[in-house]
Amino acid sequence: MYWYHDVILRIKDRLPKFTKRWLSGLYDRLAIDKKILEDLMEYYDMSKEEVMCMLKLGRRLNKELWDILSPKTEKEILKFYEHTPFYVFDLIYWHTRISQKMFRKEVIKIAKGDILDYGAGVGDLCLELAKKGHRVTYADIYGKTFEFAKWLFERRGVRIRMIDLSRHDIGKEERYDTIICIDVIEHVLDQKSLLKKLVKHLRPGGFLIITHLKSDEIPEDYPMHFKIEFDAEDYLFSLGLVKKKEWLWIKK
């Protein structure tokens, strides 16, 4: 389905700078889903060109804001995510990468039953899962991404329950068949507590889909990541999970 993206990326590095810029523009036009592009144009009241510019700059602007604010405590970090206007663009552009598209396509195939997307960001994966007939719960801290996701669900006419993690936690008795935690744990200070909580809310035989369990360095362009200083896989084993894939765990 995305063969043309691979072709563009394969030949891009062999070409002159001018041609590289042209191919980058072509890649962007092909990679960004037309519907989400129109959503962004309407939500932010921007032109197509302005939205494309923000998508390309989102990560850099997010990094610069983080560097300026330099949050250290959990309260300061939550405040950053609540107020940054760039994270929506950063996330959507990241999700257009071929590797991300293919990975999320596999997640959608595997996910089963009642689903919790923990740290769901802009909510694009929630929408795809809801289309498959799953009962989906979106959970994330309050902020610009939360507001955008809420607007997006309403715009698409899809009913998805939302949990504002800044004010509420997952209900004590809530259990899910699939819990998704993609690109989240490396943003959290108390990572063990998060893993323990996710396993607690997973039904026996349920799937935990989680990435970045071996986050041992902080990317230069993404300083809002935190290292995982313990063996997260061993910790999940100790909580009664069985590893099926690098990112798929099953509760006994």
C-alpha positions as CSV (number, residue, x, y, z in Angstrom):
1,M,0.0,0.0,0.0
2,Y,2.9,2.4,0.8
3,W,5.4,1.1,-1.8
4,Y,6.0,4.5,-3.3
5,H,7.2,5.9,0.0
6,D,9.9,3.2,0.2
7,V,11.0,4.0,-3.4
8,I,11.3,7.7,-2.6
9,L,13.3,7.1,0.6
10,R,15.6,4.5,-1.1
11,I,16.8,6.8,-3.8
12,K,16.6,10.1,-1.9
13,D,20.1,10.0,-0.4
14,R,21.8,9.4,-3.8
15,L,20.6,12.6,-5.3
16,P,21.6,16.3,-5.5
17,K,20.3,18.7,-2.8
18,F,17.7,20.3,-5.1
19,T,16.3,17.0,-6.0
20,K,16.3,15.9,-2.4
21,R,14.2,18.9,-1.4
22,W,11.7,18.1,-4.3
23,L,11.5,14.5,-3.2
24,S,11.0,15.5,0.4
25,G,8.1,17.6,-0.6
26,L,6.7,14.7,-2.7
27,Y,7.1,12.3,0.2
28,D,5.2,14.7,2.5
29,R,2.3,15.1,0.1
30,L,2.0,11.3,-0.2
31,A,2.6,10.4,3.4
32,I,0.1,12.8,5.1
33,D,-3.4,11.4,5.1
34,K,-5.7,13.8,3.2
35,K,-8.4,13.6,5.8
36,I,-6.2,14.4,8.8
37,L,-4.7,17.3,6.8
38,E,-8.1,18.7,6.2
39,D,-8.9,18.2,9.9
40,L,-5.8,20.2,10.9
41,M,-6.6,23.0,8.4
42,E,-10.1,23.3,9.9
43,Y,-9.2,23.0,13.5
44,Y,-6.3,25.5,13.4
45,D,-7.8,27.7,10.6
46,M,-4.6,27.3,8.6
47,S,-3.9,26.9,4.9
48,K,-2.6,23.6,3.6
49,E,0.9,25.2,3.2
50,E,0.8,26.4,6.8
51,V,-0.2,23.0,8.2
52,M,2.5,21.3,6.2
53,C,5.1,23.7,7.6
54,M,3.9,23.1,11.1
55,L,4.0,19.3,10.7
56,K,7.7,19.6,9.6
57,L,8.7,22.0,12.3
58,G,6.6,20.5,15.2
59,R,9.3,18.3,16.7
60,R,11.9,21.0,16.6
61,L,9.6,23.6,18.1
62,N,8.5,21.2,20.8
63,K,12.1,20.6,21.7
64,E,12.9,24.3,21.9
65,L,10.0,24.9,24.1
66,W,11.1,22.1,26.4
67,D,14.6,23.4,26.5
68,I,13.3,26.9,27.4
69,L,11.0,25.7,30.2
70,S,13.3,22.9,31.3
71,P,10.7,21.0,33.3
72,K,12.1,18.7,36.1
73,T,9.2,17.7,38.4
74,E,6.1,15.7,37.5
75,K,4.0,18.9,37.9
76,E,6.3,20.9,35.6
77,I,6.2,18.1,33.0
78,L,2.4,17.9,33.1
79,K,2.3,21.7,32.6
80,F,4.5,21.4,29.6
81,Y,2.2,18.9,27.9
82,E,-0.8,20.8,28.9
83,H,0.4,24.0,27.2
84,T,2.6,23.1,24.3
85,P,0.9,24.0,21.0
86,F,3.3,22.0,18.9
87,Y,2.8,18.4,20.1
88,V,-0.2,17.7,17.9
89,F,1.9,18.4,14.8
90,D,4.8,16.5,16.1
91,L,2.7,13.4,16.8
92,I,0.8,13.4,13.5
93,Y,4.0,13.8,11.5
94,W,5.6,11.0,13.4
95,H,2.7,8.7,12.7
96,T,3.1,9.3,8.9
97,R,6.4,7.4,8.9
98,I,6.3,4.2,7.0
99,S,7.5,2.1,10.0
100,Q,4.8,3.7,12.2
101,K,2.1,3.1,9.6
102,M,3.0,-0.5,9.2
103,F,3.4,-1.1,13.0
104,R,0.0,0.5,13.8
105,K,-1.6,-1.6,11.0
106,E,-0.3,-4.7,12.8
107,V,-1.5,-3.4,16.2
108,I,-5.0,-2.9,14.7
109,K,-5.1,-6.5,13.5
110,I,-4.0,-8.0,16.8
111,A,-6.0,-5.8,19.3
112,K,-9.0,-7.5,20.7
113,G,-12.1,-6.8,22.8
114,D,-12.4,-3.8,25.0
115,I,-9.4,-1.6,24.4
116,L,-7.6,1.1,26.5
117,D,-5.2,3.3,24.6
118,Y,-3.1,4.8,27.4
119,G,-1.3,7.9,26.3
120,A,-3.4,8.1,23.2
121,G,-2.2,11.5,22.0
122,V,-4.1,12.8,19.1
123,G,-6.5,9.8,19.1
124,D,-5.8,8.6,15.5
125,L,-5.2,5.0,16.6
126,C,-8.4,5.1,18.7
127,L,-10.4,6.1,15.6
128,E,-9.0,3.2,13.5
129,L,-9.7,0.7,16.3
130,A,-13.3,2.0,16.8
131,K,-13.9,1.5,13.0
132,K,-13.2,-2.2,13.6
133,G,-16.0,-2.3,16.1
134,H,-14.0,-2.3,19.3
135,R,-15.2,-0.5,22.4
136,V,-12.3,2.0,22.8
137,T,-11.2,4.1,25.8
138,Y,-8.9,7.0,25.2
139,A,-6.7,8.0,28.1
140,D,-4.2,10.9,28.3
141,I,-3.3,13.9,30.3
142,Y,-5.2,17.1,29.6
143,G,-3.7,19.5,27.0
144,K,-3.7,20.5,23.4
145,T,-3.6,16.9,22.2
146,F,-6.5,15.9,24.4
147,E,-8.6,18.8,23.1
148,F,-7.7,18.0,19.5
149,A,-8.6,14.3,20.0
150,K,-11.9,15.3,21.5
151,W,-12.7,17.6,18.6
152,L,-11.6,14.9,16.1
153,F,-13.8,12.2,17.6
154,E,-16.8,14.6,17.4
155,R,-15.9,15.7,13.9
156,R,-15.8,12.0,12.7
157,G,-19.0,11.2,14.6
158,V,-17.3,8.4,16.6
159,R,-18.2,7.7,20.2
160,I,-15.0,7.1,22.2
161,R,-14.8,7.3,25.9
162,M,-12.1,9.7,27.2
163,I,-10.2,9.7,30.5
164,D,-8.5,12.9,31.5
165,L,-5.5,11.5,33.4
166,S,-4.7,15.0,34.8
167,R,-7.9,14.8,36.9
168,H,-9.0,11.2,37.0
169,D,-7.3,7.8,36.9
170,I,-8.6,4.5,35.4
171,G,-11.5,3.2,37.5
172,K,-10.4,0.7,40.1
173,E,-12.7,-2.0,38.8
174,E,-12.1,-1.4,35.1
175,R,-10.5,-4.2,33.1
176,Y,-9.5,-4.4,29.4
177,D,-8.8,-7.1,26.9
178,T,-6.1,-5.0,25.2
179,I,-4.1,-2.1,26.7
180,I,-2.0,-0.1,24.3
181,C,0.9,2.0,25.5
182,I,2.8,3.2,22.4
183,D,5.7,5.7,22.8
184,V,4.5,6.6,26.3
185,I,6.6,4.9,29.1
186,E,9.8,6.9,28.1
187,H,7.8,10.1,28.9
188,V,7.0,9.1,32.4
189,L,9.1,9.5,35.5
190,D,7.7,6.7,37.6
191,Q,7.8,3.9,35.0
192,K,7.4,1.0,37.4
193,S,4.2,2.4,38.8
194,L,2.8,2.8,35.3
195,L,3.7,-0.8,34.3
196,K,2.1,-2.1,37.5
197,K,-1.1,-0.1,36.9
198,L,-1.4,-1.3,33.3
199,V,-1.1,-4.9,34.2
200,K,-3.6,-4.5,37.1
201,H,-6.2,-3.3,34.6
202,L,-5.6,-6.1,32.1
203,R,-7.9,-9.1,32.1
204,P,-6.3,-12.6,32.3
205,G,-5.3,-13.5,28.7
206,G,-5.3,-9.9,27.8
207,F,-2.8,-8.2,25.5
208,L,-0.4,-5.4,26.6
209,I,1.0,-3.7,23.5
210,I,3.9,-1.5,24.7
211,T,7.0,0.1,23.1
212,H,10.3,1.6,24.4
213,L,10.9,-0.9,27.2
214,K,14.6,-0.5,26.6
215,S,14.9,3.3,26.5
216,D,18.5,3.6,27.6
217,E,19.4,6.9,26.0
218,I,17.8,10.3,25.4
219,P,17.6,11.4,21.8
220,E,19.2,14.8,21.1
221,D,16.1,16.0,19.3
222,Y,13.7,14.6,21.9
223,P,14.8,15.7,25.4
224,M,11.4,14.9,26.9
225,H,12.3,11.2,27.0
226,F,13.6,9.7,30.2
227,K,15.9,6.7,30.5
228,I,14.6,3.4,31.9
229,E,17.1,2.5,34.6
230,F,15.7,-1.0,35.4
231,D,15.0,-4.1,33.4
232,A,11.5,-3.4,32.3
233,E,11.0,-6.8,30.7
234,D,12.1,-8.7,33.9
235,Y,9.6,-6.5,35.8
236,L,6.8,-7.4,33.4
237,F,7.7,-11.1,33.9
238,S,7.5,-10.6,37.6
239,L,4.0,-9.2,37.2
240,G,2.8,-12.4,35.5
241,L,3.1,-11.5,31.8
242,V,4.5,-13.6,29.0
243,K,6.4,-12.0,26.1
244,K,5.1,-12.9,22.6
245,K,6.8,-10.2,20.6
246,E,9.1,-7.3,21.2
247,W,6.0,-5.2,21.9
248,L,3.3,-7.7,22.7
249,W,2.8,-9.2,26.2
250,I,0.0,-11.5,27.4
251,K,-1.2,-11.7,31.0
252,K,-1.4,-15.2,32.4
